[in-house]
């Protein structure tokens, strides 16, 4: 369990800063996806695309 969490953290830290922020905001669950996209200055479709990437999904776990 600890190794898996450490791997997830390493994956999270390897992502670009905007993706890290997006994951953090998604985790909080207080903003809609479109609001998060606007906050980090990317298109909603970009954020949707990120959510399908393996490392983004692993970092969210």
Secondary structure, DSSP 8 states (H G I E B T S, - for coil): -HHHHHHHHHHHHHS-HHHHHHHHHHHHT-S-HHHHHHHTT--HHHHHHHTTSHHHHHHH-
